[in-house]
């Protein structure tokens, strides 16, 4: 098992998208870091963008791909070879690296690639850091042959510049990934991040992930699939049957609020429903998505989701539960509820909160038998 800490930054107040690669190079040099290789993916749903890139950078045509099934056109340094660690742009010709950086400096003008990333791999965050990647075998079957994944399907000691079409002028996203694997306890990645903060600002998000062997992932995956099916049926029997509304005639026009009820899965109602449970509201989510969570004695995280479906007819909501540990994630699937009377959503949500507590009290031991306890350090940040 290998353990990775990933930090996410928005550096729009530091540098423009087109100038990001030289800015990151300068940061690494000034903080005493270097990298061993570059990997990248860029793609668009319009082939004209790829063709324009050949006109400006003809030497990069060897990285071309066309995915007719998904109508994606672009360039990438890895096509189905990420699981073997063969991810880099031409290591023998570092002139390619400069060309790739120059191509990124033309995004979004004049090369409007919709999605992609530029990843500098093998950064020596620690003196013994490795450039060996850790493939995410969990997604291997679906994505092994796909060159168009928005994010890399592996983790490594790296820093990545991300491209997404809707980032606009308020986002310039960078992520830093650090291998913190150690024999007994993960290394302190924050010591590395402190050196980068003057250049990147404070992180906007953090994620810790454990990467397992292909055999371990297969075993965990089979167990997960079986538990998803059980939990889906369990929630169906524990909660009332969904009452569907009559579909609006034109789904492209917002229907009038008929009726608009004041307390349909709103925060007041939700807090009342979860009042006497172990689940507490999480902050930082949009108004249409509420999350109540807790962690059990085995280190498993329980997240109860309530999503307001305001695009439908104002008084519909969706509920589901997800449970995760360092080596698994299972869930119940979702149920939609359309309510027509004041107070109706509170009664449903009370039953949902009760169901969440039942999972916490009765299901936790079963998961521990299957997956083992999640180490304490996994939930520490």
C-alpha positions in Angstrom: 0.0 0.0 0.0 1.1 3.5 -0.8 -0.3 6.7 0.7 -0.6 10.0 -1.1 -1.6 13.5 0.2 -3.1 15.8 -2.5 -3.5 19.5 -2.0 -5.5 21.8 -4.4 -4.9 25.5 -5.1 -6.4 28.3 -7.0 -3.6 30.6 -8.1 -5.5 33.0 -10.3 -4.4 35.9 -8.1 -0.8 34.9 -8.6 -0.5 34.2 -12.3 -2.5 33.8 -15.5 -3.1 30.4 -17.1 -0.8 31.1 -20.0 2.1 31.9 -17.7 1.6 29.1 -15.2 4.2 26.6 -16.4 7.2 29.0 -16.1 5.8 30.2 -12.8 5.8 26.7 -11.4 9.3 26.0 -12.8 10.5 29.1 -11.0 8.8 28.0 -7.8 10.3 24.6 -7.8 13.8 25.9 -8.6 13.6 28.5 -5.8 12.4 26.0 -3.2 15.0 23.4 -4.2 12.8 20.9 -6.0 13.1 19.4 -9.5 11.2 16.8 -11.6 12.0 13.9 -13.8 9.4 14.0 -16.6 6.3 15.6 -18.0 3.0 14.0 -19.0 0.0 15.7 -20.4 -3.5 15.4 -21.9 -5.4 18.0 -23.9 -8.7 17.3 -25.7 -11.7 19.0 -27.3 -14.9 18.0 -28.9 -13.9 20.0 -31.9 -11.2 18.5 -34.1 -10.3 22.0 -35.5 -8.5 22.7 -32.2 -6.3 19.7 -32.6 -5.5 20.6 -36.2 -4.6 24.2 -35.2 -2.1 22.8 -32.6 -0.3 20.9 -35.4 0.1 24.1 -37.4 1.8 25.8 -34.4 3.6 22.8 -33.1 4.1 20.2 -35.8 6.6 18.2 -33.8 3.8 17.3 -31.3 1.6 15.6 -33.8 3.0 12.2 -32.6 0.9 12.7 -29.5 -2.3 13.0 -31.5 -5.4 10.9 -30.8 -8.9 10.7 -32.1 -11.6 9.0 -30.0 -14.5 8.6 -32.4 -16.8 6.9 -29.9 -16.6 9.9 -27.5 -16.1 12.5 -30.2 -12.9 13.7 -28.5 -9.9 15.0 -30.4 -6.6 15.9 -28.8 -3.0 15.1 -27.8 -1.7 13.0 -24.9 1.6 11.5 -23.8 -0.1 8.4 -22.5 -2.6 6.2 -24.2 -3.5 3.0 -22.3 0.1 2.9 -20.9 -0.4 4.6 -17.5 -0.7 1.3 -15.7 2.8 0.4 -16.8 4.2 3.7 -15.7 5.0 4.7 -19.3 3.4 8.1 -19.0 6.0 10.7 -20.1 6.4 12.9 -23.1 9.6 11.9 -24.9 12.3 11.7 -22.3 15.0 11.4 -24.9 14.0 14.7 -26.5 13.5 17.4 -23.9 12.8 19.9 -26.7 9.3 18.3 -26.6 8.9 19.6 -23.0 9.4 23.2 -24.2 6.9 22.7 -27.0 4.3 21.3 -24.7 4.8 24.2 -22.3 4.5 26.6 -25.2 1.3 24.9 -26.3 -0.2 25.3 -22.9 0.6 29.0 -23.0 -1.8 29.3 -26.0 -4.7 28.0 -23.9 -7.5 29.2 -24.0 -6.3 31.6 -26.8 -5.5 30.7 -29.4 -5.9 26.9 -28.7 -9.2 26.4 -27.0 -8.7 22.9 -25.7 -11.6 22.1 -23.4 -10.0 19.8 -20.9 -6.6 18.5 -19.9 -3.7 18.7 -17.5 0.1 19.2 -17.6 1.8 17.1 -14.9 5.4 17.4 -13.8 6.2 14.0 -12.4 8.9 12.6 -10.0 9.3 15.8 -7.9 11.8 15.2 -5.1 9.5 16.4 -2.2 11.7 14.3 0.1 15.3 13.2 -0.3 14.3 9.7 -1.2 11.2 10.5 -3.3 10.5 8.2 -6.2 9.2 8.8 -9.7 7.5 5.5 -9.8 3.7 6.0 -10.2 1.0 4.2 -8.3 -1.7 3.1 -10.8 -5.3 3.5 -9.7 -6.3 -0.1 -10.5 -9.9 0.5 -9.3 -10.6 2.3 -12.6 -8.3 0.1 -14.8 -11.1 -1.9 -16.5 -13.0 1.2 -17.6 -10.2 3.6 -18.5 -7.1 1.5 -19.4 -7.5 2.4 -23.1 -8.8 5.9 -22.6 -6.5 8.8 -23.3 -9.1 11.4 -22.4 -9.4 11.1 -18.6 -9.7 14.6 -17.2 -7.4 13.6 -14.3 -4.5 11.2 -14.3 -5.4 7.6 -13.4 -2.4 7.3 -11.2 -0.8 9.1 -8.2 2.8 10.1 -7.9 5.2 12.8 -6.5 3.9 15.5 -8.9 2.5 18.9 -9.4 -0.3 19.4 -12.0 -1.8 22.3 -13.8 -5.4 21.6 -14.7 -7.6 22.8 -17.6 -11.4 22.8 -17.5 -13.5 24.7 -19.9 -15.7 26.3 -17.2 -12.9 27.6 -15.0 -13.3 31.1 -16.5 -11.4 34.1 -15.2 -11.8 33.2 -11.5 -9.9 29.9 -11.4 -6.4 28.7 -12.3 -6.2 25.3 -10.7 -3.0 23.5 -9.5 -2.6 20.4 -7.4 0.3 19.0 -5.5 0.6 15.3 -4.9 3.0 13.9 -2.3 3.9 10.3 -1.6 3.8 10.1 2.2 4.2 6.3 2.5 6.2 5.1 5.5 6.6 1.9 7.4 4.5 2.9 10.5 3.0 6.4 10.1 2.6 8.7 7.1 5.2 11.5 6.6 4.3 15.1 7.3 3.3 16.5 3.9 2.4 19.9 5.4 6.1 20.7 5.9 6.5 20.6 2.1 3.3 22.6 1.5 4.5 25.4 3.9 7.4 26.0 1.5 5.0 26.3 -1.5 2.3 28.5 0.2 4.1 31.8 -0.6 3.8 30.9 -4.3 0.5 29.0 -4.4 -1.4 30.5 -1.5 -3.3 28.4 1.1 -4.8 25.1 -0.2 -8.5 25.2 -1.1 -8.9 21.4 -0.5 -7.0 18.4 0.8 -7.4 14.6 0.0 -5.6 11.6 1.4 -5.7 8.4 -0.7 -4.3 4.9 -0.2 -3.3 3.0 -3.4 -3.4 -0.8 -3.4 -2.1 -3.6 -5.6 -4.2 -4.9 -8.5 -5.0 -8.0 -6.6 -6.1 -6.1 -3.5 -8.2 -3.7 -5.5 -10.0 -6.7 -7.2 -10.8 -8.2 -3.8 -12.0 -4.9 -2.3 -14.0 -4.2 -5.5 -15.8 -7.5 -5.4 -16.7 -6.9 -1.8 -17.9 -3.3 -2.6 -20.1 -4.4 -5.4 -21.9 -6.9 -3.1 -22.4 -4.4 -0.4 -23.8 -1.7 -2.8 -26.5 -4.2 -3.8 -27.3 -5.0 -0.1 -27.5 -1.4 1.0 -29.7 -0.4 -1.9 -32.3 -3.0 -1.0 -31.9 -2.2 2.7 -32.8 1.5 2.2 -35.7 0.6 0.0 -37.2 -1.5 2.8 -36.4 1.1 5.5 -37.8 4.2 3.8 -41.3 5.0 2.4 -41.9 4.4 -1.3 -41.2 7.4 -3.6 -44.2 9.4 -4.7 -43.4 10.9 -8.2 -44.8 14.1 -9.6 -46.3 14.5 -13.0 -43.4 15.4 -15.4 -43.5 19.0 -16.6 -44.5 19.3 -20.2 -41.5 21.2 -21.3 -38.3 20.3 -19.4 -36.5 23.3 -20.8 -38.8 25.8 -19.1 -38.9 26.2 -15.3 -42.4 25.3 -14.1 -44.2 27.6 -11.7 -44.0 26.7 -8.0 -47.1 24.5 -7.7 -47.1 24.4 -4.8 -44.0 26.0 -3.3 -43.8 24.7 0.3 -41.7 26.7 2.7 -40.0 23.7 4.5 -39.0 21.1 2.0 -35.7 19.6 3.1 -34.5 23.1 4.1 -31.8 23.5 6.7 -34.3 24.1 9.5 -36.1 20.9 8.7 -32.9 18.9 8.2 -31.4 20.1 11.5 -34.6 19.1 13.3 -34.6 15.6 11.6 -31.0 14.9 12.6 -31.2 16.6 16.0 -30.8 13.5 18.2 -28.4 11.6 16.0 -24.6 11.3 15.8 -24.7 13.1 12.4 -23.6 16.7 12.2 -24.0 19.2 9.4 -20.9 19.7 7.2 -20.2 23.3 6.1 -19.0 24.5 2.8 -21.6 22.8 0.5 -23.9 24.7 -1.9 -27.4 25.5 -0.8 -28.9 22.7 -2.8 -26.8 20.0 -1.2 -26.7 19.3 2.5 -24.4 16.7 4.0 -24.5 15.3 7.6 -21.6 13.1 8.6 -19.9 11.2 11.4 -17.1 8.7 12.0 -17.5 5.4 13.8 -15.2 3.5 16.1 -13.7 1.6 13.2 -12.6 4.8 11.5 -15.4 4.6 8.8 -16.9 7.8 7.6 -20.7 8.0 7.1 -22.1 10.8 4.9 -25.9 11.4 4.6 -26.8 13.5 1.6 -30.0 15.5 1.0 -30.1 17.2 -2.4 -32.8 19.7 -3.2 -34.0 19.2 -6.8 -35.1 22.8 -7.4 -34.8 22.4 -11.1 -37.8 20.1 -11.1 -40.7 21.7 -9.3 -39.3 23.2 -6.1 -40.6 20.6 -3.7 -38.6 17.5 -4.6 -35.5 16.2 -2.9 -33.2 13.2 -3.1 -31.5 11.2 -0.3 -28.6 8.7 -0.1 -25.9 7.5 2.2 -22.2 6.8 1.5 -19.8 4.9 3.8 -16.1 4.9 3.2 -12.8 3.8 4.8 -9.2 3.8 3.6 -9.8 0.8 1.3 -13.5 1.0 0.3 -16.5 3.1 -0.5 -20.1 1.8 -0.5 -23.5 3.4 -0.7 -27.2 3.0 -0.8 -28.1 4.5 -4.2 -30.6 7.4 -4.1 -34.4 7.8 -3.6 -36.3 10.9 -4.8 -39.3 12.3 -2.9 -41.9 14.7 -4.2 -44.0 16.2 -1.4 -47.3 18.1 -1.6 -48.0 19.0 2.0 -46.3 21.1 4.6 -44.5 18.9 7.2 -44.4 15.9 4.8 -40.6 16.2 4.1 -39.8 16.4 7.9 -41.5 13.0 8.5 -39.6 11.4 5.6 -36.3 13.0 6.7 -36.8 11.8 10.3 -37.1 8.3 8.9 -34.0 8.8 6.8 -32.0 10.1 9.9 -33.2 7.0 11.8 -32.1 4.8 8.9 -28.6 6.5 9.0 -28.3 5.7 12.7 -29.4 2.1 12.1 -26.5 1.8 9.6 -24.1 3.3 12.1 -25.1 1.0 14.9 -25.8 -2.3 13.0 -23.7 -2.2 9.9 -20.3 -0.9 11.2 -19.2 -4.3 12.6 -20.0 -6.1 9.4 -17.9 -3.7 7.3 -15.0 -4.1 9.8 -15.1 -7.9 9.2 -14.9 -7.3 5.4 -12.4 -4.5 5.1 -10.7 -4.3 8.5 -10.5 -1.0 10.5 -9.4 2.2 8.9 -6.2 3.5 10.5 -6.5 6.6 12.7 -4.0 8.5 10.6 -6.1 8.2 7.5 -8.7 10.7 8.8 -6.1 13.1 10.2 -5.4 16.3 8.3 
